[in-house]
């Protein structure tokens, strides 16, 4: 399903091998957050998605673990930014912002985090909407 959608949105897409199943549990265990089902399903089909500029629209499962742990462990970030404990970062833009799942009272949504201002703005409510916007609306669609 995800390969078809991405192929329709971005015909030049190149797909990676699927993520290993054990990595999903590693994400949940390491970060203490559930991995949204749509993200798990996408990673089961292709372990990450990049656009024509090389931006990691969706990170590999391994990078999700590594980058989330790194951002939470960075001492300077603890002083500069609000806590990241409720965010599950999974993608970025060459413009600097990173994208993360956040769990709201209505379920999971996707926020864009601006590292310059620490602003966290709800941008879309599903991975499908996120991919459509990334591939159809250009690099600064979230502004």
Buried (B, 14 or more C-beta within 10 A) or exposed (E): EBEEBBEEBBEEBEBEEEBEEEBBEBBBEBBEBBBBEBBBEBBBBBBBBBBEEEBBBBBBBBBBBEBBEEBBEEEEBEEEBEEBEBBBBBBBBEBEBBBBBBBEEEEBBBBBBBEEEEEBEEBBBBBBEBBBBBBEEEBEBBE
